[in-house]
Amino acid sequence: MCTTVVARNHLGEVIRIHTARLGFSDVLCGEAAACCLAVSVALELGFKFILVESDSRIVINLSMGQRHIGRLRTMSPFVLSF
């Protein structure tokens, strides 16, 4: 499975696209990994304010602090473990 992160500035202009190959094929894990990748890329670029968008309510709930949902669990804010 591959994932892609698109970074945009405050005007909505694309400033970076990053892709990565993942070692699993589970869709939920892929969505969580994409969110983690987005945060990693933003930190690498030195962004101080980031907005991560996802169509997965489960992944969003995890990123907002809910500790366990099915096979995913949060280790700390912005770090998901599979």
Jmol script that loads the backbone (N, CA, C; Angstrom):
load data "model"
ATOM      1  N   MET A   1       0.840  -1.166   0.000  1.00  0.00           N
ATOM      2  CA  MET A   1       0.000   0.000   0.000  1.00  0.00           C
ATOM      3  C   MET A   1       0.891   1.236   0.000  1.00  0.00           C
ATOM      4  N   CYS A   2       0.473   2.243  -0.709  1.00  0.00           N
ATOM      5  CA  CYS A   2       1.175   3.532  -0.737  1.00  0.00           C
ATOM      6  C   CYS A   2       0.271   4.591  -0.124  1.00  0.00           C
ATOM      7  N   THR A   3       0.880   5.627   0.404  1.00  0.00           N
ATOM      8  CA  THR A   3       0.121   6.757   0.925  1.00  0.00           C
ATOM      9  C   THR A   3       0.739   8.045   0.394  1.00  0.00           C
ATOM     10  N   THR A   4      -0.072   9.061   0.287  1.00  0.00           N
ATOM     11  CA  THR A   4       0.383  10.356  -0.212  1.00  0.00           C
ATOM     12  C   THR A   4      -0.088  11.453   0.732  1.00  0.00           C
ATOM     13  N   VAL A   5       0.800  12.384   1.002  1.00  0.00           N
ATOM     14  CA  VAL A   5       0.486  13.552   1.820  1.00  0.00           C
ATOM     15  C   VAL A   5       0.643  14.785   0.945  1.00  0.00           C
ATOM     16  N   VAL A   6      -0.355  15.650   0.973  1.00  0.00           N
ATOM     17  CA  VAL A   6      -0.303  16.911   0.234  1.00  0.00           C
ATOM     18  C   VAL A   6      -0.289  18.042   1.257  1.00  0.00           C
ATOM     19  N   ALA A   7       0.766  18.831   1.255  1.00  0.00           N
ATOM     20  CA  ALA A   7       0.881  19.975   2.166  1.00  0.00           C
ATOM     21  C   ALA A   7       0.504  21.242   1.406  1.00  0.00           C
ATOM     22  N   ARG A   8      -0.370  22.020   2.019  1.00  0.00           N
ATOM     23  CA  ARG A   8      -0.813  23.282   1.410  1.00  0.00           C
ATOM     24  C   ARG A   8      -0.557  24.427   2.387  1.00  0.00           C
ATOM     25  N   ASN A   9      -0.363  25.605   1.851  1.00  0.00           N
ATOM     26  CA  ASN A   9      -0.188  26.775   2.713  1.00  0.00           C
ATOM     27  C   ASN A   9      -1.555  27.369   3.054  1.00  0.00           C
ATOM     28  N   HIS A  10      -1.552  28.488   3.748  1.00  0.00           N
ATOM     29  CA  HIS A  10      -2.794  29.116   4.189  1.00  0.00           C
ATOM     30  C   HIS A  10      -3.659  29.610   3.036  1.00  0.00           C
ATOM     31  N   LEU A  11      -3.099  29.690   1.834  1.00  0.00           N
ATOM     32  CA  LEU A  11      -3.852  30.094   0.645  1.00  0.00           C
ATOM     33  C   LEU A  11      -4.380  28.893  -0.131  1.00  0.00           C
ATOM     34  N   GLY A  12      -4.072  27.703   0.340  1.00  0.00           N
ATOM     35  CA  GLY A  12      -4.515  26.494  -0.336  1.00  0.00           C
ATOM     36  C   GLY A  12      -3.600  26.036  -1.459  1.00  0.00           C
ATOM     37  N   GLU A  13      -2.458  26.687  -1.601  1.00  0.00           N
ATOM     38  CA  GLU A  13      -1.503  26.325  -2.644  1.00  0.00           C
ATOM     39  C   GLU A  13      -0.672  25.126  -2.204  1.00  0.00           C
ATOM     40  N   VAL A  14      -0.481  24.186  -3.119  1.00  0.00           N
ATOM     41  CA  VAL A  14       0.325  23.011  -2.814  1.00  0.00           C
ATOM     42  C   VAL A  14       1.785  23.429  -2.684  1.00  0.00           C
ATOM     43  N   ILE A  15       2.400  23.082  -1.545  1.00  0.00           N
ATOM     44  CA  ILE A  15       3.808  23.428  -1.333  1.00  0.00           C
ATOM     45  C   ILE A  15       4.691  22.189  -1.216  1.00  0.00           C
ATOM     46  N   ARG A  16       4.058  21.021  -1.004  1.00  0.00           N
ATOM     47  CA  ARG A  16       4.842  19.781  -0.943  1.00  0.00           C
ATOM     48  C   ARG A  16       3.925  18.588  -1.104  1.00  0.00           C
ATOM     49  N   ILE A  17       4.407  17.595  -1.821  1.00  0.00           N
ATOM     50  CA  ILE A  17       3.720  16.311  -1.933  1.00  0.00           C
ATOM     51  C   ILE A  17       4.729  15.246  -1.538  1.00  0.00           C
ATOM     52  N   HIS A  18       4.319  14.353  -0.669  1.00  0.00           N
ATOM     53  CA  HIS A  18       5.211  13.301  -0.182  1.00  0.00           C
ATOM     54  C   HIS A  18       4.487  11.963  -0.272  1.00  0.00           C
ATOM     55  N   THR A  19       5.149  10.959  -0.805  1.00  0.00           N
ATOM     56  CA  THR A  19       4.567   9.627  -0.885  1.00  0.00           C
ATOM     57  C   THR A  19       5.444   8.652  -0.113  1.00  0.00           C
ATOM     58  N   ALA A  20       4.827   7.575   0.334  1.00  0.00           N
ATOM     59  CA  ALA A  20       5.561   6.540   1.065  1.00  0.00           C
ATOM     60  C   ALA A  20       4.908   5.191   0.810  1.00  0.00           C
ATOM     61  N   ARG A  21       5.729   4.160   0.776  1.00  0.00           N
ATOM     62  CA  ARG A  21       5.229   2.786   0.663  1.00  0.00           C
ATOM     63  C   ARG A  21       5.093   2.223   2.075  1.00  0.00           C
ATOM     64  N   LEU A  22       3.934   1.632   2.340  1.00  0.00           N
ATOM     65  CA  LEU A  22       3.650   1.079   3.656  1.00  0.00           C
ATOM     66  C   LEU A  22       3.766  -0.434   3.625  1.00  0.00           C
ATOM     67  N   GLY A  23       4.128  -1.018   4.738  1.00  0.00           N
ATOM     68  CA  GLY A  23       4.335  -2.455   4.817  1.00  0.00           C
ATOM     69  C   GLY A  23       3.100  -3.244   5.207  1.00  0.00           C
ATOM     70  N   PHE A  24       1.917  -2.706   5.009  1.00  0.00           N
ATOM     71  CA  PHE A  24       0.685  -3.417   5.331  1.00  0.00           C
ATOM     72  C   PHE A  24      -0.397  -2.987   4.358  1.00  0.00           C
ATOM     73  N   SER A  25      -1.528  -3.680   4.382  1.00  0.00           N
ATOM     74  CA  SER A  25      -2.591  -3.376   3.424  1.00  0.00           C
ATOM     75  C   SER A  25      -3.922  -3.027   4.085  1.00  0.00           C
ATOM     76  N   ASP A  26      -3.948  -2.894   5.396  1.00  0.00           N
ATOM     77  CA  ASP A  26      -5.172  -2.544   6.099  1.00  0.00           C
ATOM     78  C   ASP A  26      -5.496  -1.064   5.881  1.00  0.00           C
ATOM     79  N   VAL A  27      -6.710  -0.789   5.428  1.00  0.00           N
ATOM     80  CA  VAL A  27      -7.104   0.584   5.089  1.00  0.00           C
ATOM     81  C   VAL A  27      -7.072   1.514   6.303  1.00  0.00           C
ATOM     82  N   LEU A  28      -7.573   1.059   7.433  1.00  0.00           N
ATOM     83  CA  LEU A  28      -7.582   1.889   8.637  1.00  0.00           C
ATOM     84  C   LEU A  28      -6.164   2.213   9.088  1.00  0.00           C
ATOM     85  N   CYS A  29      -5.302   1.219   9.079  1.00  0.00           N
ATOM     86  CA  CYS A  29      -3.898   1.457   9.438  1.00  0.00           C
ATOM     87  C   CYS A  29      -3.247   2.402   8.431  1.00  0.00           C
ATOM     88  N   GLY A  30      -3.599   2.267   7.171  1.00  0.00           N
ATOM     89  CA  GLY A  30      -3.065   3.161   6.139  1.00  0.00           C
ATOM     90  C   GLY A  30      -3.481   4.608   6.363  1.00  0.00           C
ATOM     91  N   GLU A  31      -4.726   4.814   6.740  1.00  0.00           N
ATOM     92  CA  GLU A  31      -5.205   6.173   7.021  1.00  0.00           C
ATOM     93  C   GLU A  31      -4.481   6.764   8.219  1.00  0.00           C
ATOM     94  N   ALA A  32      -4.297   5.958   9.257  1.00  0.00           N
ATOM     95  CA  ALA A  32      -3.569   6.425  10.440  1.00  0.00           C
ATOM     96  C   ALA A  32      -2.120   6.737  10.092  1.00  0.00           C
ATOM     97  N   ALA A  33      -1.498   5.879   9.296  1.00  0.00           N
ATOM     98  CA  ALA A  33      -0.103   6.111   8.884  1.00  0.00           C
ATOM     99  C   ALA A  33       0.010   7.378   8.051  1.00  0.00           C
ATOM    100  N   ALA A  34      -0.975   7.645   7.200  1.00  0.00           N
ATOM    101  CA  ALA A  34      -0.958   8.864   6.389  1.00  0.00           C
ATOM    102  C   ALA A  34      -1.030  10.104   7.273  1.00  0.00           C
ATOM    103  N   CYS A  35      -1.847  10.058   8.317  1.00  0.00           N
ATOM    104  CA  CYS A  35      -1.931  11.192   9.250  1.00  0.00           C
ATOM    105  C   CYS A  35      -0.608  11.396   9.984  1.00  0.00           C
ATOM    106  N   CYS A  36      -0.004  10.300  10.415  1.00  0.00           N
ATOM    107  CA  CYS A  36       1.312  10.398  11.074  1.00  0.00           C
ATOM    108  C   CYS A  36       2.358  10.951  10.122  1.00  0.00           C
ATOM    109  N   LEU A  37       2.319  10.503   8.875  1.00  0.00           N
ATOM    110  CA  LEU A  37       3.256  11.001   7.867  1.00  0.00           C
ATOM    111  C   LEU A  37       3.047  12.498   7.641  1.00  0.00           C
ATOM    112  N   ALA A  38       1.800  12.924   7.607  1.00  0.00           N
ATOM    113  CA  ALA A  38       1.501  14.349   7.418  1.00  0.00           C
ATOM    114  C   ALA A  38       2.112  15.189   8.536  1.00  0.00           C
ATOM    115  N   VAL A  39       1.968  14.722   9.771  1.00  0.00           N
ATOM    116  CA  VAL A  39       2.535  15.452  10.910  1.00  0.00           C
ATOM    117  C   VAL A  39       4.057  15.444  10.829  1.00  0.00           C
ATOM    118  N   SER A  40       4.641  14.316  10.486  1.00  0.00           N
ATOM    119  CA  SER A  40       6.106  14.223  10.360  1.00  0.00           C
ATOM    120  C   SER A  40       6.643  15.172   9.298  1.00  0.00           C
ATOM    121  N   VAL A  41       5.981  15.211   8.151  1.00  0.00           N
ATOM    122  CA  VAL A  41       6.409  16.109   7.072  1.00  0.00           C
ATOM    123  C   VAL A  41       6.275  17.562   7.517  1.00  0.00           C
ATOM    124  N   ALA A  42       5.171  17.893   8.185  1.00  0.00           N
ATOM    125  CA  ALA A  42       4.971  19.268   8.658  1.00  0.00           C
ATOM    126  C   ALA A  42       6.047  19.678   9.657  1.00  0.00           C
ATOM    127  N   LEU A  43       6.387  18.783  10.574  1.00  0.00           N
ATOM    128  CA  LEU A  43       7.441  19.083  11.549  1.00  0.00           C
ATOM    129  C   LEU A  43       8.796  19.219  10.860  1.00  0.00           C
ATOM    130  N   GLU A  44       9.049  18.352   9.891  1.00  0.00           N
ATOM    131  CA  GLU A  44      10.304  18.406   9.132  1.00  0.00           C
ATOM    132  C   GLU A  44      10.446  19.732   8.396  1.00  0.00           C
ATOM    133  N   LEU A  45       9.322  20.272   7.912  1.00  0.00           N
ATOM    134  CA  LEU A  45       9.338  21.553   7.200  1.00  0.00           C
ATOM    135  C   LEU A  45       9.334  22.752   8.147  1.00  0.00           C
ATOM    136  N   GLY A  46       9.214  22.488   9.451  1.00  0.00           N
ATOM    137  CA  GLY A  46       9.258  23.568  10.430  1.00  0.00           C
ATOM    138  C   GLY A  46       7.939  24.295  10.626  1.00  0.00           C
ATOM    139  N   PHE A  47       6.827  23.687  10.223  1.00  0.00           N
ATOM    140  CA  PHE A  47       5.529  24.331  10.409  1.00  0.00           C
ATOM    141  C   PHE A  47       5.190  24.387  11.889  1.00  0.00           C
ATOM    142  N   LYS A  48       4.592  25.489  12.304  1.00  0.00           N
ATOM    143  CA  LYS A  48       4.195  25.643  13.698  1.00  0.00           C
ATOM    144  C   LYS A  48       2.705  25.378  13.881  1.00  0.00           C
ATOM    145  N   PHE A  49       1.931  25.534  12.836  1.00  0.00           N
ATOM    146  CA  PHE A  49       0.492  25.289  12.877  1.00  0.00           C
ATOM    147  C   PHE A  49       0.148  24.331  11.749  1.00  0.00           C
ATOM    148  N   ILE A  50      -0.504  23.236  12.104  1.00  0.00           N
ATOM    149  CA  ILE A  50      -0.875  22.264  11.073  1.00  0.00           C
ATOM    150  C   ILE A  50      -2.332  21.836  11.265  1.00  0.00           C
ATOM    151  N   LEU A  51      -2.951  21.507  10.167  1.00  0.00           N
ATOM    152  CA  LEU A  51      -4.316  20.998  10.152  1.00  0.00           C
ATOM    153  C   LEU A  51      -4.281  19.698   9.368  1.00  0.00           C
ATOM    154  N   VAL A  52      -4.647  18.612  10.009  1.00  0.00           N
ATOM    155  CA  VAL A  52      -4.676  17.310   9.345  1.00  0.00           C
ATOM    156  C   VAL A  52      -6.125  16.975   9.059  1.00  0.00           C
ATOM    157  N   GLU A  53      -6.425  16.684   7.809  1.00  0.00           N
ATOM    158  CA  GLU A  53      -7.776  16.311   7.412  1.00  0.00           C
ATOM    159  C   GLU A  53      -7.815  14.827   7.074  1.00  0.00           C
ATOM    160  N   SER A  54      -8.867  14.172   7.487  1.00  0.00           N
ATOM    161  CA  SER A  54      -9.041  12.747   7.219  1.00  0.00           C
ATOM    162  C   SER A  54     -10.526  12.454   7.094  1.00  0.00           C
ATOM    163  N   ASP A  55     -10.865  11.463   6.292  1.00  0.00           N
ATOM    164  CA  ASP A  55     -12.264  11.052   6.199  1.00  0.00           C
ATOM    165  C   ASP A  55     -12.567   9.892   7.148  1.00  0.00           C
ATOM    166  N   SER A  56     -11.620   9.566   8.018  1.00  0.00           N
ATOM    167  CA  SER A  56     -11.801   8.473   8.975  1.00  0.00           C
ATOM    168  C   SER A  56     -12.082   9.027  10.364  1.00  0.00           C
ATOM    169  N   ARG A  57     -13.310   8.884  10.826  1.00  0.00           N
ATOM    170  CA  ARG A  57     -13.694   9.352  12.161  1.00  0.00           C
ATOM    171  C   ARG A  57     -12.862   8.634  13.227  1.00  0.00           C
ATOM    172  N   ILE A  58     -12.552   7.372  13.013  1.00  0.00           N
ATOM    173  CA  ILE A  58     -11.766   6.595  13.976  1.00  0.00           C
ATOM    174  C   ILE A  58     -10.383   7.209  14.147  1.00  0.00           C
ATOM    175  N   VAL A  59      -9.715   7.516  13.057  1.00  0.00           N
ATOM    176  CA  VAL A  59      -8.367   8.093  13.120  1.00  0.00           C
ATOM    177  C   VAL A  59      -8.414   9.482  13.751  1.00  0.00           C
ATOM    178  N   ILE A  60      -9.407  10.275  13.414  1.00  0.00           N
ATOM    179  CA  ILE A  60      -9.539  11.616  14.006  1.00  0.00           C
ATOM    180  C   ILE A  60      -9.747  11.503  15.518  1.00  0.00           C
ATOM    181  N   ASN A  61     -10.628  10.594  15.947  1.00  0.00           N
ATOM    182  CA  ASN A  61     -10.854  10.417  17.387  1.00  0.00           C
ATOM    183  C   ASN A  61      -9.572  10.020  18.105  1.00  0.00           C
ATOM    184  N   LEU A  62      -8.795   9.133  17.496  1.00  0.00           N
ATOM    185  CA  LEU A  62      -7.516   8.742  18.098  1.00  0.00           C
ATOM    186  C   LEU A  62      -6.569   9.926  18.210  1.00  0.00           C
ATOM    187  N   SER A  63      -6.505  10.743  17.167  1.00  0.00           N
ATOM    188  CA  SER A  63      -5.575  11.875  17.189  1.00  0.00           C
ATOM    189  C   SER A  63      -5.999  12.933  18.202  1.00  0.00           C
ATOM    190  N   MET A  64      -7.274  12.909  18.584  1.00  0.00           N
ATOM    191  CA  MET A  64      -7.771  13.886  19.555  1.00  0.00           C
ATOM    192  C   MET A  64      -7.729  13.349  20.981  1.00  0.00           C
ATOM    193  N   GLY A  65      -7.127  12.170  21.174  1.00  0.00           N
ATOM    194  CA  GLY A  65      -6.895  11.714  22.527  1.00  0.00           C
ATOM    195  C   GLY A  65      -7.649  10.488  22.977  1.00  0.00           C
ATOM    196  N   GLN A  66      -8.622  10.002  22.207  1.00  0.00           N
ATOM    197  CA  GLN A  66      -9.279   8.761  22.600  1.00  0.00           C
ATOM    198  C   GLN A  66      -8.229   7.662  22.533  1.00  0.00           C
ATOM    199  N   ARG A  67      -8.076   6.846  23.546  1.00  0.00           N
ATOM    200  CA  ARG A  67      -6.918   5.971  23.694  1.00  0.00           C
ATOM    201  C   ARG A  67      -6.970   4.684  22.887  1.00  0.00           C
ATOM    202  N   HIS A  68      -8.096   4.014  22.783  1.00  0.00           N
ATOM    203  CA  HIS A  68      -8.158   2.727  22.091  1.00  0.00           C
ATOM    204  C   HIS A  68      -9.383   2.668  21.190  1.00  0.00           C
ATOM    205  N   ILE A  69      -9.187   2.275  19.971  1.00  0.00           N
ATOM    206  CA  ILE A  69     -10.294   2.003  19.062  1.00  0.00           C
ATOM    207  C   ILE A  69      -9.898   0.782  18.243  1.00  0.00           C
ATOM    208  N   GLY A  70     -10.513  -0.328  18.532  1.00  0.00           N
ATOM    209  CA  GLY A  70     -10.214  -1.549  17.787  1.00  0.00           C
ATOM    210  C   GLY A  70      -8.745  -1.911  17.872  1.00  0.00           C
ATOM    211  N   ARG A  71      -8.091  -2.069  16.729  1.00  0.00           N
ATOM    212  CA  ARG A  71      -6.698  -2.516  16.691  1.00  0.00           C
ATOM    213  C   ARG A  71      -5.696  -1.366  16.770  1.00  0.00           C
ATOM    214  N   LEU A  72      -6.171  -0.124  16.855  1.00  0.00           N
ATOM    215  CA  LEU A  72      -5.266   1.025  16.968  1.00  0.00           C
ATOM    216  C   LEU A  72      -5.298   1.576  18.380  1.00  0.00           C
ATOM    217  N   ARG A  73      -4.183   2.133  18.807  1.00  0.00           N
ATOM    218  CA  ARG A  73      -4.140   2.809  20.103  1.00  0.00           C
ATOM    219  C   ARG A  73      -3.187   3.990  19.996  1.00  0.00           C
ATOM    220  N   THR A  74      -3.429   5.020  20.766  1.00  0.00           N
ATOM    221  CA  THR A  74      -2.542   6.170  20.763  1.00  0.00           C
ATOM    222  C   THR A  74      -1.454   5.978  21.795  1.00  0.00           C
ATOM    223  N   MET A  75      -0.265   6.427  21.462  1.00  0.00           N
ATOM    224  CA  MET A  75       0.849   6.375  22.389  1.00  0.00           C
ATOM    225  C   MET A  75       1.039   7.754  23.032  1.00  0.00           C
ATOM    226  N   SER A  76       0.765   8.801  22.295  1.00  0.00           N
ATOM    227  CA  SER A  76       0.817  10.178  22.759  1.00  0.00           C
ATOM    228  C   SER A  76       0.096  10.995  21.706  1.00  0.00           C
ATOM    229  N   PRO A  77      -0.158  12.271  21.936  1.00  0.00           N
ATOM    230  CA  PRO A  77      -0.791  13.051  20.878  1.00  0.00           C
ATOM    231  C   PRO A  77       0.047  12.994  19.604  1.00  0.00           C
ATOM    232  N   PHE A  78      -0.547  12.715  18.497  1.00  0.00           N
ATOM    233  CA  PHE A  78       0.068  12.666  17.170  1.00  0.00           C
ATOM    234  C   PHE A  78       0.899  11.408  16.913  1.00  0.00           C
ATOM    235  N   VAL A  79       0.946  10.453  17.840  1.00  0.00           N
ATOM    236  CA  VAL A  79       1.665   9.224  17.580  1.00  0.00           C
ATOM    237  C   VAL A  79       0.679   8.064  17.672  1.00  0.00           C
ATOM    238  N   LEU A  80       0.492   7.361  16.580  1.00  0.00           N
ATOM    239  CA  LEU A  80      -0.423   6.216  16.569  1.00  0.00           C
ATOM    240  C   LEU A  80       0.400   4.946  16.463  1.00  0.00           C
ATOM    241  N   SER A  81      -0.049   3.920  17.123  1.00  0.00           N
ATOM    242  CA  SER A  81       0.631   2.630  17.086  1.00  0.00           C
ATOM    243  C   SER A  81      -0.301   1.598  16.497  1.00  0.00           C
ATOM    244  N   PHE A  82       0.230   0.717  15.642  1.00  0.00           N
ATOM    245  CA  PHE A  82      -0.585  -0.309  14.983  1.00  0.00           C
ATOM    246  C   PHE A  82      -0.347  -1.650  15.629  1.00  0.00           C
TER     247      PHE A  82
END
end "model"
wireframe off; spacefill off
backbone 0.3
color backbone group
